[in-house]
Amino acid sequence: MSNPFDTGILKNSQIKYNEPLSRHISFRLGGEAKRFILLDIADAPALLKELAASGEKYAFLGNGTNVLVRDGGFDGTVIKLKSGEVQVNGGRLSVSAGTTLAQLAQTACEHSLTGLEFAHGIPGTVGGAVMMNAGAYGGEIKDVLVNTVYCTPEGEVRTLTQKEHRFGYRTSFFKEHPEYLILSAEFEPKRGESSEIKNAMAELARRRRESQPLDKPSAGSTFKRPEGYFAGKLIEDSGLKGFTIGGAQVSQKHAGFVINAGNATCRDVLALCSHIQKTVYDRFGVTLEREIKILGEE
Ligand SMILES: Cc1cc2nc3c(=O)[nH]c(=O)nc-3n(C[C@H](O)[C@H](O)[C@H](O)COP(=O)(O)OP(=O)(O)OC[C@H]3O[C@@H](n4cnc5c(N)ncnc54)[C@H](O)[C@@H]3O)c2cc1C
């Protein structure tokens, strides 16, 4: 296969061809990426510059826990950042955007820093969480983030302060700029008591296990919370629990989750999402907006 860019610019990164993306997303479905790069941060400026100049399609992937991949795959380059150690400087935590939230929250706990307990059970990376302003049980990324460092398609590395992120419910500056790669982030949790932090994380994990279908592939909550309602409750009250299209199913345990009940295709999931949206609208007049993104499209 001819390369649209010089792969010699990748010093510490790995490149694979025709990589099945089902291995990299929590829904466990979808086709292949023409190229898949596990990227070292130091290689990011040169790579983005080369890719932008080549006109090649590219998309960023974190832990793949909020995305779908089309059945036909992605005809371009998928870039996933390597994870790294969490650096602790006084009360601040600095981390590569490819590191998981679980690792970040665990390190905070080990250093008696409180404020990241909510993030421990969210299965994404720091990059995906900043992009989405991920949140749970009353906490959100915006509450603890100090700044992020990102790379532009021109290969320029810039810093963004907390305010400049313009965080909102499941949105941030980076949603308006999908061309920017978040490289790292800095957090400032507060001083706390390690045993209390540990207990809080265990309690939230218990609540998740009790209420969410964690044994089935999914991408978490399928729809955003419409103002004044809960998506899961609207879907359940529409009689859709267990409703199935192909291999995609509305979870019996939590109607807010569409799950891969076995060999689901991306097409199945999207058809089920449309059916849910139509049914809920017809019944309650409420528009459900999909939270899950399609890789490289939104
Ligand atoms: C079982 C389960 C439970 C969940 N519970 C929650 C929850 O409680 N709260 C919640 O908010 N979410 C939840 N989610 C959804 C998901 O985990 C979050 O949205 C998470 O923040 C996504 O992170 P990710 O690394 O997996 O991102 P991905 O899904 O890989 O990517 C999401 C978006 O971010 C972009 N992106 C990823 N990394 C970067 C980067 N470095 N630079 C630029 N863009 C990037 C991608 O291009 C994509 O557009 C859950 C998901 C599952 C499967």
The ligand as an SDF file (V2000), in Angstrom:
LIG
                    3D

 53 58  0  0  0  0  0  0  0  0999 V2000
  -20.1860    1.2300   30.4520 C   0  0  0  0  0  0  0  0  0  0  0  0
  -19.9950    2.6900   30.1540 C   0  0  0  0  0  0  0  0  0  0  0  0
  -20.2970    3.6380   31.1180 C   0  0  0  0  0  0  0  0  0  0  0  0
  -20.1100    5.0070   30.8330 C   0  0  0  0  0  0  0  0  0  0  0  0
  -20.4080    5.9120   31.8180 N   0  0  0  0  0  0  0  0  0  0  0  0
  -20.2260    7.2320   31.5700 C   0  0  0  0  0  0  0  0  0  0  0  0
  -20.5110    8.1980   32.5800 C   0  0  0  0  0  0  0  0  0  0  0  0
  -20.8950    7.8870   33.7010 O   0  0  0  0  0  0  0  0  0  0  0  0
  -20.3220    9.5050   32.2740 N   0  0  0  0  0  0  0  0  0  0  0  0
  -19.8840    9.9220   31.0460 C   0  0  0  0  0  0  0  0  0  0  0  0
  -19.7130   11.1290   30.8320 O   0  0  0  0  0  0  0  0  0  0  0  0
  -19.6070    9.0220   30.0740 N   0  0  0  0  0  0  0  0  0  0  0  0
  -19.7610    7.6990   30.3080 C   0  0  0  0  0  0  0  0  0  0  0  0
  -19.4930    6.7870   29.3170 N   0  0  0  0  0  0  0  0  0  0  0  0
  -19.0920    7.2600   27.9780 C   0  0  0  0  0  0  0  0  0  0  0  0
  -17.5650    7.4260   27.7800 C   0  0  0  0  0  0  0  0  0  0  0  0
  -16.8340    6.5870   28.6450 O   0  0  0  0  0  0  0  0  0  0  0  0
  -17.1200    8.8870   27.9830 C   0  0  0  0  0  0  0  0  0  0  0  0
  -17.7630    9.7520   27.0640 O   0  0  0  0  0  0  0  0  0  0  0  0
  -15.6100    9.0500   27.8250 C   0  0  0  0  0  0  0  0  0  0  0  0
  -15.2570   10.3550   28.1890 O   0  0  0  0  0  0  0  0  0  0  0  0
  -15.1220    8.7740   26.4050 C   0  0  0  0  0  0  0  0  0  0  0  0
  -13.7080    8.6570   26.4470 O   0  0  0  0  0  0  0  0  0  0  0  0
  -12.9080    7.7640   25.3930 P   0  0  0  0  0  0  0  0  0  0  0  0
  -11.4700    7.9130   25.6820 O   0  0  0  0  0  0  0  0  0  0  0  0
  -13.4210    6.3950   25.3520 O   0  0  0  0  0  0  0  0  0  0  0  0
  -13.2630    8.5560   24.0730 O   0  0  0  0  0  0  0  0  0  0  0  0
  -13.6410    7.9460   22.6170 P   0  0  0  0  0  0  0  0  0  0  0  0
  -14.9380    7.2520   22.7320 O   0  0  0  0  0  0  0  0  0  0  0  0
  -12.4910    7.1830   22.0790 O   0  0  0  0  0  0  0  0  0  0  0  0
  -13.7920    9.2930   21.8300 O   0  0  0  0  0  0  0  0  0  0  0  0
  -14.8490   10.2100   22.1240 C   0  0  0  0  0  0  0  0  0  0  0  0
  -14.6130   11.4860   21.3050 C   0  0  0  0  0  0  0  0  0  0  0  0
  -13.4420   12.1320   21.7960 O   0  0  0  0  0  0  0  0  0  0  0  0
  -12.4920   12.2920   20.7530 C   0  0  0  0  0  0  0  0  0  0  0  0
  -11.1610   12.1080   21.3530 N   0  0  0  0  0  0  0  0  0  0  0  0
  -10.7130   11.0620   22.0880 C   0  0  0  0  0  0  0  0  0  0  0  0
   -9.4480   11.2820   22.4770 N   0  0  0  0  0  0  0  0  0  0  0  0
   -9.0970   12.4970   21.9730 C   0  0  0  0  0  0  0  0  0  0  0  0
   -7.9110   13.2980   22.0160 C   0  0  0  0  0  0  0  0  0  0  0  0
   -6.8110   12.8970   22.6720 N   0  0  0  0  0  0  0  0  0  0  0  0
   -7.9150   14.4950   21.3730 N   0  0  0  0  0  0  0  0  0  0  0  0
   -9.0040   14.9240   20.7060 C   0  0  0  0  0  0  0  0  0  0  0  0
  -10.1600   14.2160   20.6200 N   0  0  0  0  0  0  0  0  0  0  0  0
  -10.1970   13.0190   21.2550 C   0  0  0  0  0  0  0  0  0  0  0  0
  -12.8200   11.2310   19.7080 C   0  0  0  0  0  0  0  0  0  0  0  0
  -12.3980   11.6310   18.4130 O   0  0  0  0  0  0  0  0  0  0  0  0
  -14.3420   11.2030   19.8190 C   0  0  0  0  0  0  0  0  0  0  0  0
  -14.9020   12.2610   19.0810 O   0  0  0  0  0  0  0  0  0  0  0  0
  -19.6370    5.4180   29.5670 C   0  0  0  0  0  0  0  0  0  0  0  0
  -19.3300    4.4510   28.6000 C   0  0  0  0  0  0  0  0  0  0  0  0
  -19.5000    3.1040   28.8890 C   0  0  0  0  0  0  0  0  0  0  0  0
  -19.1280    2.0870   27.8440 C   0  0  0  0  0  0  0  0  0  0  0  0
  1  2  1  0
  2  3  1  0
  2 52  2  0
  3  4  2  0
  4  5  1  0
  4 50  1  0
  5  6  2  0
  6  7  1  0
  6 13  1  0
  7  8  2  0
  7  9  1  0
  9 10  1  0
 10 11  2  0
 10 12  1  0
 12 13  2  0
 13 14  1  0
 14 15  1  0
 14 50  1  0
 15 16  1  0
 16 17  1  0
 16 18  1  0
 18 19  1  0
 18 20  1  0
 20 21  1  0
 20 22  1  0
 22 23  1  0
 23 24  1  0
 24 25  2  0
 24 26  1  0
 24 27  1  0
 27 28  1  0
 28 29  2  0
 28 30  1  0
 28 31  1  0
 31 32  1  0
 32 33  1  0
 33 34  1  0
 33 48  1  0
 34 35  1  0
 35 36  1  0
 35 46  1  0
 36 37  1  0
 36 45  1  0
 37 38  2  0
 38 39  1  0
 39 40  1  0
 39 45  2  0
 40 41  1  0
 40 42  2  0
 42 43  1  0
 43 44  2  0
 44 45  1  0
 46 47  1  0
 46 48  1  0
 48 49  1  0
 50 51  2  0
 51 52  1  0
 52 53  1  0
M  END
$$$$
